[in-house]
Amino acid sequence: MPATVSFTLKQARRMALAAQGFDGRPTPASVQPSRLNRLIERLGVLQIDSVNALVRSHYLPLFSRLGHYNRELLDQAAWSQGRRRTLFEYWGHEASLLPMSMYPLMRWRMDRASGGEGIYQQLARFGQERQDVIRRVLAAVQEQGALGAGSLSTRKKKAGPWWDWSAEKHALEWLFAAGEVTVAGRRGFERLYDLPERVLPAAILQQPLPDEAQAQRGLLVHAADALGIATETDLRDYFRLDLADCRGRLAELEEAGELLRCQVQGWKQPAWCRPAVKTPRKVAASALLSPFDSLVWERGRTERLFDFRYRLEIYTPVHKRVYGYYVLPFLHHERIAARVDLRAERALGQLAVHAVHEEAPGLDEEGMQALALNLWRMARWLGLGRVQLNCQRVGGVRLAMALAQIDGG
């Protein structure tokens, strides 16, 4: 079926940025819980990652869009007891925090997981073969309340790498995937699991559940709202839907007029957008982005939108790294204009900049000042007293001058 409307690449980029919350609206001096929750509802998902070279990744997308906010607000939304909890953990886009309103849309995925579908093969096999351990672990949670895998393990040897799980850890992960337990809180970064009825609001658990097709359509619509304009791959990736499920639901949404097929200049594949989506005249945001930010996590889309090839080099041997260990893209005035290798050196009280790589045609003076300002703001948000520049490239020299101007001011 031919596309009914076309957009230039510049229009598509602006639509994507606005949909992702980079709309240039002024942020109040103090970010309130309601504003934080509205933004998370808009994004639909925050990816969780264990790397803490700078700050845990789920905190960064909110800082990129809201500026300085109290990270305890997110902790309360995700792991507090009572009415302040507005998020839950599940497999949304990888391990994720999601708005509580999306819990019913994930129940079909939990049901599939209990049958061994959509989960790691090793975990599915464990679910088939070790129901004795699973039932024993579930009984312990029922009796004792929120528990971590470490407190349940009967293994005598010391745990190895993260994939070297004990039987009890496998059981908890299976129960979590199947929705029989949920994350009640965290101890450090360790998940503490409890029964959903002791953690999640009763109003959420008592809602009528949509069937699989309804839930998948709901997720695709949410993805379309969050992405602004997107190919089938983009939409499917946002909540990690299967190809067969996605194609069937896309056709249904298009037929119902919920999604509009369109074409983007230079894109080989057709795209979809919401019929009422708006195309901003410009987007003036400047922000440092988490490697796991929903604006850039689908690397093919990032290349199509920004002509920016991005790969995370955490697991790349040092001598093979091109840009650095923990590199944040720098968004400035509708393009990704640089990448910055950053580390929070907490013992020294400083935000360390190990490398600055400008993207052609580079940053002008105003752009370099914007980068310097973003670095100072990030340092202050993280409670670090200074920005330490550890690179001597041309970009580093220019950045040093811009940082000195802000520090001097």
C-alpha positions as a LaTeX table, in Angstrom:
\begin{tabular}{lrrr}
\hline
Residue & $x$ (\AA) & $y$ (\AA) & $z$ (\AA) \\
\hline
Met1 & 0.00 & 0.00 & 0.00 \\
Pro2 & 1.53 & 3.38 & $-0.94$ \\
Ala3 & 2.26 & 6.02 & 1.67 \\
Thr4 & $-0.41$ & 8.70 & 2.00 \\
Val5 & 1.84 & 11.52 & 3.19 \\
Ser6 & 5.55 & 12.38 & 2.94 \\
Phe7 & 7.95 & 14.17 & 5.25 \\
Thr8 & 11.43 & 15.54 & 4.76 \\
Leu9 & 14.19 & 14.10 & 6.91 \\
Lys10 & 14.38 & 17.39 & 8.81 \\
Gln11 & 10.65 & 17.21 & 9.56 \\
Ala12 & 10.96 & 13.60 & 10.73 \\
Arg13 & 13.85 & 14.51 & 12.99 \\
Arg14 & 11.85 & 17.32 & 14.58 \\
Met15 & 8.83 & 15.07 & 15.03 \\
Ala16 & 11.00 & 12.47 & 16.76 \\
Leu17 & 12.67 & 14.98 & 19.06 \\
Ala18 & 9.38 & 16.59 & 20.08 \\
Ala19 & 7.74 & 13.22 & 20.71 \\
Gln20 & 10.67 & 12.21 & 22.92 \\
Gly21 & 10.29 & 15.26 & 25.12 \\
Phe22 & 12.93 & 17.53 & 23.59 \\
Asp23 & 10.43 & 20.25 & 22.79 \\
Gly24 & 12.28 & 23.22 & 24.23 \\
Arg25 & 9.73 & 24.00 & 26.91 \\
Pro26 & 11.27 & 25.76 & 29.92 \\
Thr27 & 11.79 & 23.58 & 32.96 \\
Pro28 & 10.78 & 24.99 & 36.35 \\
Ala29 & 13.49 & 25.51 & 38.95 \\
Ser30 & 12.13 & 22.62 & 41.00 \\
Val31 & 10.90 & 19.48 & 39.23 \\
Gln32 & 7.80 & 18.12 & 40.95 \\
Pro33 & 6.77 & 14.43 & 40.98 \\
Ser34 & 3.82 & 15.17 & 38.69 \\
Arg35 & 6.10 & 16.56 & 35.97 \\
Leu36 & 8.47 & 13.62 & 36.26 \\
Asn37 & 5.58 & 11.15 & 36.02 \\
Arg38 & 4.10 & 12.91 & 33.00 \\
Leu39 & 7.41 & 12.63 & 31.19 \\
Ile40 & 7.75 & 8.92 & 31.97 \\
Glu41 & 4.17 & 8.33 & 30.80 \\
Arg42 & 5.11 & 10.11 & 27.59 \\
Leu43 & 8.21 & 7.98 & 27.04 \\
Gly44 & 6.50 & 4.81 & 28.22 \\
Val45 & 9.70 & 3.13 & 29.36 \\
Leu46 & 13.08 & 3.79 & 31.00 \\
Gln47 & 15.74 & 1.18 & 30.34 \\
Ile48 & 17.69 & $-0.04$ & 33.38 \\
Asp49 & 21.36 & $-0.90$ & 33.10 \\
Ser50 & 23.85 & $-1.93$ & 35.79 \\
Val51 & 26.83 & 0.13 & 34.57 \\
Asn52 & 27.52 & 2.93 & 37.03 \\
Ala53 & 30.48 & 4.68 & 35.39 \\
Leu54 & 28.54 & 7.95 & 35.46 \\
Val55 & 25.17 & 7.27 & 37.08 \\
Arg56 & 22.70 & 4.41 & 36.63 \\
Ser57 & 21.28 & 4.78 & 33.17 \\
His58 & 17.60 & 5.07 & 34.11 \\
Tyr59 & 18.27 & 8.41 & 35.81 \\
Leu60 & 19.84 & 10.03 & 32.74 \\
Pro61 & 16.93 & 10.35 & 30.26 \\
Leu62 & 15.02 & 12.45 & 32.78 \\
Phe63 & 18.02 & 14.71 & 33.36 \\
Ser64 & 18.48 & 15.10 & 29.59 \\
Arg65 & 14.93 & 16.42 & 29.28 \\
Leu66 & 14.22 & 18.07 & 32.65 \\
Gly67 & 17.63 & 19.24 & 33.78 \\
His68 & 18.44 & 19.21 & 37.49 \\
Tyr69 & 15.96 & 17.02 & 39.38 \\
Asn70 & 16.11 & 15.07 & 42.61 \\
Arg71 & 16.92 & 11.43 & 41.80 \\
Glu72 & 15.01 & 10.39 & 44.92 \\
Leu73 & 11.83 & 11.29 & 43.03 \\
Leu74 & 12.51 & 8.47 & 40.60 \\
Asp75 & 13.45 & 6.10 & 43.42 \\
Gln76 & 10.16 & 6.87 & 45.14 \\
Ala77 & 8.19 & 6.42 & 41.93 \\
Ala78 & 9.85 & 3.06 & 41.27 \\
Trp79 & 10.44 & 1.45 & 44.65 \\
Ser80 & 8.60 & 3.25 & 47.45 \\
Gln81 & 5.69 & 1.73 & 49.30 \\
Gly82 & 2.22 & 3.21 & 48.95 \\
Arg83 & 0.77 & 5.93 & 46.76 \\
Arg84 & 4.07 & 7.45 & 45.66 \\
Arg85 & 4.89 & 4.33 & 43.64 \\
Thr86 & 3.86 & 5.03 & 40.05 \\
Leu87 & 6.25 & 2.71 & 38.19 \\
Phe88 & 6.91 & $-1.02$ & 38.03 \\
Glu89 & 9.79 & $-3.10$ & 36.72 \\
Tyr90 & 9.43 & $-5.52$ & 33.87 \\
Trp91 & 10.81 & $-6.51$ & 30.48 \\
Gly92 & 9.61 & $-3.53$ & 28.43 \\
His93 & 12.63 & $-2.64$ & 26.33 \\
Glu94 & 15.14 & $-4.91$ & 28.04 \\
Ala95 & 14.96 & $-4.51$ & 31.85 \\
Ser96 & 12.82 & $-1.43$ & 32.30 \\
Leu97 & 10.81 & 0.87 & 34.50 \\
Leu98 & 7.32 & 1.42 & 33.11 \\
Pro99 & 4.35 & 3.56 & 34.15 \\
Met100 & 1.91 & 1.64 & 36.32 \\
Ser101 & $-0.81$ & 2.30 & 33.74 \\
Met102 & 1.00 & $-0.06$ & 31.35 \\
Tyr103 & 0.90 & $-3.08$ & 33.65 \\
Pro104 & $-2.26$ & $-4.52$ & 32.04 \\
Leu105 & $-0.58$ & $-4.19$ & 28.61 \\
Met106 & 2.24 & $-6.47$ & 29.81 \\
Arg107 & 0.16 & $-9.29$ & 31.26 \\
Trp108 & 0.03 & $-11.20$ & 27.94 \\
Arg109 & 3.84 & $-11.19$ & 27.89 \\
Met110 & 3.88 & $-12.61$ & 31.41 \\
Asp111 & 1.42 & $-15.33$ & 30.39 \\
Arg112 & 3.60 & $-16.24$ & 27.42 \\
Ala113 & 6.67 & $-16.34$ & 29.64 \\
Ser114 & 4.99 & $-18.84$ & 31.97 \\
Gly115 & 4.68 & $-21.10$ & 28.92 \\
Gly116 & 8.32 & $-20.66$ & 28.03 \\
Glu117 & 7.77 & $-18.15$ & 25.20 \\
Gly118 & 9.66 & $-14.88$ & 24.78 \\
Ile119 & 12.28 & $-15.62$ & 27.43 \\
Tyr120 & 15.84 & $-16.93$ & 27.35 \\
Gln121 & 16.03 & $-20.58$ & 26.33 \\
Gln122 & 17.91 & $-21.52$ & 29.49 \\
Leu123 & 15.22 & $-19.89$ & 31.65 \\
Ala124 & 12.42 & $-21.55$ & 29.69 \\
Arg125 & 14.08 & $-24.94$ & 30.17 \\
Phe126 & 14.46 & $-24.24$ & 33.89 \\
Gly127 & 10.72 & $-23.46$ & 34.05 \\
Gln128 & 9.93 & $-26.83$ & 32.52 \\
Glu129 & 12.36 & $-28.92$ & 34.52 \\
Arg130 & 12.60 & $-27.28$ & 37.96 \\
Gln131 & 9.11 & $-26.47$ & 39.10 \\
Asp132 & 10.08 & $-27.94$ & 42.47 \\
Val133 & 12.59 & $-25.13$ & 43.04 \\
Ile134 & 10.21 & $-22.53$ & 41.61 \\
Arg135 & 7.40 & $-23.53$ & 43.98 \\
Arg136 & 9.79 & $-23.64$ & 46.94 \\
Val137 & 11.08 & $-20.15$ & 46.18 \\
Leu138 & 7.56 & $-18.78$ & 45.65 \\
Ala139 & 6.50 & $-20.23$ & 49.01 \\
Ala140 & 9.45 & $-18.49$ & 50.69 \\
Val141 & 8.42 & $-15.15$ & 49.18 \\
Gln142 & 4.82 & $-15.70$ & 50.26 \\
Glu143 & 5.90 & $-16.43$ & 53.83 \\
Gln144 & 8.76 & $-13.96$ & 54.30 \\
Gly145 & 7.97 & $-11.01$ & 52.05 \\
Ala146 & 10.43 & $-9.19$ & 49.80 \\
Leu147 & 13.49 & $-11.34$ & 49.20 \\
Gly148 & 16.62 & $-11.18$ & 47.08 \\
Ala149 & 18.25 & $-14.13$ & 45.38 \\
Gly150 & 21.24 & $-13.95$ & 47.72 \\
Ser151 & 19.16 & $-14.64$ & 50.82 \\
Leu152 & 17.56 & $-17.72$ & 49.22 \\
Ser153 & 20.56 & $-19.36$ & 47.62 \\
Thr154 & 21.49 & $-22.83$ & 48.84 \\
Arg155 & 24.62 & $-22.96$ & 46.70 \\
Lys156 & 27.79 & $-23.36$ & 48.74 \\
Lys157 & 30.33 & $-22.05$ & 46.25 \\
Lys158 & 30.77 & $-18.34$ & 45.68 \\
Ala159 & 28.78 & $-16.95$ & 42.76 \\
Gly160 & 30.70 & $-16.41$ & 39.55 \\
Pro161 & 29.87 & $-13.93$ & 36.75 \\
Trp162 & 26.37 & $-12.52$ & 36.41 \\
Trp163 & 25.19 & $-15.42$ & 34.23 \\
Asp164 & 26.38 & $-17.98$ & 36.79 \\
Trp165 & 23.04 & $-17.97$ & 38.57 \\
Ser166 & 22.02 & $-20.17$ & 41.47 \\
Ala167 & 18.90 & $-22.30$ & 41.13 \\
Glu168 & 17.05 & $-19.87$ & 43.39 \\
Lys169 & 18.04 & $-16.92$ & 41.20 \\
His170 & 16.77 & $-18.78$ & 38.13 \\
Ala171 & 13.51 & $-19.47$ & 39.97 \\
Leu172 & 13.04 & $-15.83$ & 40.92 \\
Glu173 & 13.77 & $-14.67$ & 37.38 \\
Trp174 & 11.28 & $-17.19$ & 35.99 \\
Leu175 & 8.64 & $-16.09$ & 38.50 \\
Phe176 & 9.34 & $-12.45$ & 37.64 \\
Ala177 & 9.02 & $-13.05$ & 33.90 \\
Ala178 & 5.78 & $-14.96$ & 34.49 \\
Gly179 & 4.35 & $-12.17$ & 36.66 \\
Glu180 & 4.06 & $-14.32$ & 39.78 \\
Val181 & 6.41 & $-11.99$ & 41.65 \\
Thr182 & 7.39 & $-8.39$ & 40.99 \\
Val183 & 10.16 & $-6.09$ & 42.16 \\
Ala184 & 9.29 & $-4.58$ & 45.53 \\
Gly185 & 12.51 & $-2.63$ & 45.92 \\
Arg186 & 16.25 & $-2.82$ & 45.59 \\
Arg187 & 19.09 & $-3.37$ & 48.01 \\
Gly188 & 21.98 & $-1.63$ & 46.31 \\
Phe189 & 21.29 & $-2.84$ & 42.80 \\
Glu190 & 19.93 & $-6.25$ & 43.85 \\
Arg191 & 16.26 & $-6.81$ & 43.13 \\
Leu192 & 13.97 & $-7.68$ & 46.03 \\
Tyr193 & 10.95 & $-9.69$ & 44.92 \\
Asp194 & 7.50 & $-9.90$ & 46.45 \\
Leu195 & 3.97 & $-10.85$ & 45.43 \\
Pro196 & 2.28 & $-8.38$ & 43.05 \\
Glu197 & $-0.69$ & $-7.96$ & 45.40 \\
Arg198 & 1.65 & $-6.70$ & 48.13 \\
Val199 & 3.43 & $-4.25$ & 45.85 \\
Leu200 & 1.15 & $-2.96$ & 43.08 \\
Pro201 & $-2.03$ & $-0.90$ & 43.58 \\
Ala202 & $-5.18$ & $-2.98$ & 43.82 \\
Ala203 & $-6.84$ & $-0.76$ & 41.22 \\
Ile204 & $-4.20$ & $-1.79$ & 38.68 \\
Leu205 & $-4.42$ & $-5.50$ & 39.46 \\
Gln206 & $-8.22$ & $-5.46$ & 39.32 \\
Gln207 & $-8.47$ & $-3.85$ & 35.90 \\
Pro208 & $-10.00$ & $-5.99$ & 33.14 \\
Leu209 & $-7.15$ & $-7.36$ & 31.05 \\
Pro210 & $-7.00$ & $-6.72$ & 27.31 \\
Asp211 & $-6.44$ & $-9.74$ & 25.12 \\
Glu212 & $-3.11$ & $-10.19$ & 23.35 \\
Ala213 & $-4.13$ & $-8.32$ & 20.20 \\
Gln214 & $-5.56$ & $-5.38$ & 22.15 \\
Ala215 & $-2.46$ & $-5.14$ & 24.34 \\
Gln216 & $-0.10$ & $-5.30$ & 21.38 \\
Arg217 & $-2.07$ & $-2.59$ & 19.58 \\
Gly218 & $-1.87$ & $-0.48$ & 22.74 \\
Leu219 & 1.90 & $-0.90$ & 22.90 \\
Leu220 & 2.32 & 0.01 & 19.24 \\
Val221 & 0.21 & 3.14 & 19.63 \\
His222 & 2.24 & 4.11 & 22.68 \\
Ala223 & 5.44 & 3.51 & 20.72 \\
Ala224 & 4.14 & 5.65 & 17.85 \\
Asp225 & 3.31 & 8.47 & 20.25 \\
Ala226 & 6.75 & 8.23 & 21.87 \\
Leu227 & 8.67 & 8.05 & 18.59 \\
Gly228 & 6.73 & 10.62 & 16.56 \\
Ile229 & 7.42 & 8.87 & 13.27 \\
Ala230 & 8.79 & 5.35 & 12.93 \\
Thr231 & 9.30 & 2.35 & 10.68 \\
Glu232 & 7.90 & $-1.06$ & 11.53 \\
Thr233 & 11.29 & $-2.03$ & 13.00 \\
Asp234 & 11.34 & 1.12 & 15.16 \\
Leu235 & 7.84 & 0.50 & 16.48 \\
Arg236 & 8.48 & $-3.19$ & 17.14 \\
Asp237 & 11.77 & $-2.50$ & 18.91 \\
Tyr238 & 10.36 & 0.04 & 21.36 \\
Phe239 & 8.61 & $-2.63$ & 23.44 \\
Arg240 & 10.39 & $-5.60$ & 21.81 \\
Leu241 & 7.40 & $-7.09$ & 20.02 \\
Asp242 & 7.72 & $-10.15$ & 17.78 \\
Leu243 & 7.69 & $-9.57$ & 14.04 \\
Ala244 & 4.55 & $-11.65$ & 13.42 \\
Asp245 & 2.63 & $-9.90$ & 16.20 \\
Cys246 & 3.75 & $-6.46$ & 15.07 \\
Arg247 & 2.79 & $-6.84$ & 11.42 \\
Gly248 & $-0.69$ & $-8.09$ & 12.20 \\
Arg249 & $-1.38$ & $-5.33$ & 14.69 \\
Leu250 & 0.06 & $-2.61$ & 12.42 \\
Ala251 & $-2.33$ & $-3.61$ & 9.66 \\
Glu252 & $-5.24$ & $-3.46$ & 12.11 \\
Leu253 & $-4.21$ & $-0.04$ & 13.44 \\
Glu254 & $-3.79$ & 1.32 & 9.93 \\
Glu255 & $-7.18$ & 0.03 & 8.88 \\
Ala256 & $-8.77$ & 1.57 & 11.99 \\
Gly257 & $-7.14$ & 4.95 & 11.25 \\
Glu258 & $-5.07$ & 4.90 & 14.44 \\
Leu259 & $-1.79$ & 4.95 & 12.50 \\
Leu260 & $-1.06$ & 6.67 & 9.22 \\
Arg261 & 1.37 & 5.18 & 6.71 \\
Cys262 & 3.87 & 7.73 & 5.45 \\
Gln263 & 7.21 & 8.14 & 3.73 \\
Val264 & 10.36 & 9.88 & 4.96 \\
Gln265 & 12.94 & 11.33 & 2.60 \\
Gly266 & 15.84 & 8.90 & 2.24 \\
Trp267 & 14.23 & 6.04 & 4.19 \\
Lys268 & 13.93 & 2.77 & 2.28 \\
Gln269 & 11.11 & 1.46 & 4.44 \\
Pro270 & 7.67 & 3.02 & 4.92 \\
Ala271 & 6.96 & 4.72 & 8.22 \\
Trp272 & 3.95 & 5.29 & 10.44 \\
Cys273 & 2.79 & 8.21 & 12.52 \\
Arg274 & $-0.30$ & 9.19 & 14.44 \\
Pro275 & $-2.85$ & 11.08 & 12.32 \\
Ala276 & $-2.76$ & 14.12 & 14.62 \\
Val277 & 1.02 & 14.29 & 14.99 \\
Lys278 & 2.48 & 17.80 & 14.64 \\
Thr279 & 5.69 & 18.86 & 12.92 \\
Pro280 & 7.52 & 21.50 & 14.98 \\
Arg281 & 9.15 & 24.40 & 13.17 \\
Lys282 & 12.36 & 23.84 & 15.11 \\
Val283 & 13.73 & 22.07 & 18.18 \\
Ala284 & 16.41 & 23.96 & 20.08 \\
Ala285 & 17.29 & 21.43 & 22.76 \\
Ser286 & 20.85 & 20.68 & 23.92 \\
Ala287 & 21.42 & 17.54 & 26.00 \\
Leu288 & 23.85 & 14.78 & 26.87 \\
Leu289 & 22.16 & 11.44 & 26.19 \\
Ser290 & 22.45 & 8.12 & 27.97 \\
Pro291 & 23.69 & 5.29 & 25.74 \\
Phe292 & 20.37 & 3.65 & 26.62 \\
Asp293 & 18.17 & 6.68 & 25.92 \\
Ser294 & 15.06 & 5.83 & 23.93 \\
Leu295 & 15.98 & 8.52 & 21.40 \\
Val296 & 19.08 & 6.57 & 20.32 \\
Trp297 & 18.79 & 2.98 & 21.56 \\
Glu298 & 17.70 & 1.64 & 18.14 \\
Arg299 & 21.01 & 2.22 & 16.35 \\
Gly300 & 19.63 & 1.86 & 12.82 \\
Arg301 & 17.02 & 4.53 & 13.50 \\
Thr302 & 19.70 & 6.79 & 14.98 \\
Glu303 & 21.67 & 6.53 & 11.74 \\
Arg304 & 18.59 & 7.23 & 9.63 \\
Leu305 & 17.51 & 10.23 & 11.68 \\
Phe306 & 20.83 & 11.83 & 12.57 \\
Asp307 & 23.43 & 10.28 & 10.24 \\
Phe308 & 25.14 & 9.19 & 13.45 \\
Arg309 & 26.64 & 5.72 & 13.80 \\
Tyr310 & 26.72 & 4.80 & 17.47 \\
Arg311 & 28.06 & 1.69 & 19.16 \\
Leu312 & 28.65 & 1.17 & 22.87 \\
Glu313 & 32.25 & 0.15 & 23.51 \\
Ile314 & 32.01 & $-0.97$ & 27.16 \\
Tyr315 & 32.68 & $-4.57$ & 26.20 \\
Thr316 & 35.21 & $-3.73$ & 23.48 \\
Pro317 & 38.88 & $-4.37$ & 24.40 \\
Val318 & 40.61 & $-1.11$ & 25.29 \\
His319 & 42.97 & $-1.19$ & 22.31 \\
Lys320 & 40.04 & $-1.58$ & 19.90 \\
Arg321 & 37.91 & 1.28 & 21.24 \\
Val322 & 37.41 & 4.19 & 18.90 \\
Tyr323 & 35.63 & 6.69 & 21.14 \\
Gly324 & 35.84 & 5.44 & 24.74 \\
Tyr325 & 34.33 & 3.33 & 27.50 \\
Tyr326 & 31.14 & 5.24 & 28.37 \\
Val327 & 30.36 & 7.67 & 25.59 \\
Leu328 & 27.34 & 9.97 & 25.66 \\
Pro329 & 26.01 & 11.50 & 22.43 \\
Phe330 & 25.56 & 15.26 & 22.62 \\
Leu331 & 22.33 & 16.51 & 21.05 \\
His332 & 22.44 & 20.11 & 19.94 \\
His333 & 19.96 & 21.97 & 17.72 \\
Glu334 & 18.45 & 18.98 & 15.95 \\
Arg335 & 21.64 & 17.04 & 15.34 \\
Ile336 & 23.93 & 14.82 & 17.35 \\
Ala337 & 26.95 & 17.07 & 17.22 \\
Ala338 & 29.52 & 15.29 & 19.40 \\
Arg339 & 30.23 & 12.31 & 21.60 \\
Val340 & 31.79 & 12.65 & 25.05 \\
Asp341 & 33.47 & 9.93 & 27.12 \\
Leu342 & 32.51 & 10.68 & 30.72 \\
Arg343 & 33.15 & 9.27 & 34.16 \\
Ala344 & 31.93 & 10.32 & 37.60 \\
Glu345 & 35.04 & 10.21 & 39.79 \\
Arg346 & 33.20 & 10.42 & 43.07 \\
Ala347 & 36.18 & 9.99 & 45.37 \\
Leu348 & 37.79 & 13.02 & 43.70 \\
Gly349 & 34.55 & 15.00 & 43.52 \\
Gln350 & 34.79 & 15.54 & 39.78 \\
Leu351 & 33.17 & 14.78 & 36.46 \\
Ala352 & 36.01 & 13.55 & 34.24 \\
Val353 & 35.90 & 14.17 & 30.50 \\
His354 & 38.20 & 11.60 & 28.88 \\
Ala355 & 37.44 & 12.41 & 25.25 \\
Val356 & 35.46 & 14.79 & 23.06 \\
His357 & 34.77 & 13.80 & 19.46 \\
Glu358 & 32.96 & 16.34 & 17.31 \\
Glu359 & 30.77 & 15.18 & 14.45 \\
Ala360 & 31.22 & 16.92 & 11.10 \\
Pro361 & 30.88 & 19.83 & 10.57 \\
Gly362 & 31.83 & 20.25 & 14.23 \\
Leu363 & 30.56 & 22.54 & 16.96 \\
Asp364 & 30.61 & 26.28 & 16.51 \\
Glu365 & 31.41 & 28.54 & 19.46 \\
Glu366 & 27.81 & 28.59 & 20.64 \\
Gly367 & 27.62 & 24.79 & 20.41 \\
Met368 & 30.83 & 24.31 & 22.39 \\
Gln369 & 29.53 & 26.66 & 25.08 \\
Ala370 & 26.30 & 24.65 & 25.20 \\
Leu371 & 28.30 & 21.45 & 25.69 \\
Ala372 & 30.34 & 23.05 & 28.47 \\
Leu373 & 27.17 & 24.25 & 30.18 \\
Asn374 & 25.64 & 20.76 & 29.96 \\
Leu375 & 28.75 & 19.27 & 31.54 \\
Trp376 & 28.68 & 21.76 & 34.42 \\
Arg377 & 24.99 & 21.13 & 34.98 \\
Met378 & 25.55 & 17.38 & 35.00 \\
Ala379 & 28.41 & 17.70 & 37.49 \\
Arg380 & 26.26 & 19.76 & 39.85 \\
Trp381 & 23.33 & 17.37 & 39.47 \\
Leu382 & 25.63 & 14.50 & 40.43 \\
Gly383 & 26.99 & 16.46 & 43.41 \\
Leu384 & 30.47 & 16.83 & 41.88 \\
Gly385 & 32.38 & 20.03 & 42.47 \\
Arg386 & 34.21 & 20.39 & 39.17 \\
Val387 & 34.63 & 19.23 & 35.59 \\
Gln388 & 38.06 & 17.72 & 34.93 \\
Leu389 & 39.19 & 17.68 & 31.30 \\
Asn390 & 41.54 & 14.79 & 30.52 \\
Cys391 & 41.84 & 15.11 & 26.73 \\
Gln392 & 44.21 & 17.20 & 24.66 \\
Arg393 & 42.61 & 16.95 & 21.21 \\
Val394 & 41.50 & 20.09 & 19.38 \\
Gly395 & 37.96 & 19.68 & 20.65 \\
Gly396 & 39.30 & 19.30 & 24.17 \\
Val397 & 41.21 & 22.57 & 23.94 \\
Arg398 & 38.12 & 24.44 & 22.74 \\
Leu399 & 36.00 & 22.79 & 25.42 \\
Ala400 & 38.54 & 23.78 & 28.09 \\
Met401 & 38.15 & 27.43 & 27.09 \\
Ala402 & 34.35 & 27.19 & 27.19 \\
Leu403 & 34.42 & 25.45 & 30.59 \\
Ala404 & 36.74 & 28.14 & 31.96 \\
Gln405 & 34.35 & 30.87 & 30.83 \\
Ile406 & 31.45 & 29.25 & 32.69 \\
Asp407 & 33.57 & 28.54 & 35.78 \\
Gly408 & 34.83 & 32.09 & 35.75 \\
Gly409 & 31.34 & 33.44 & 35.39 \\
\hline
\end{tabular}
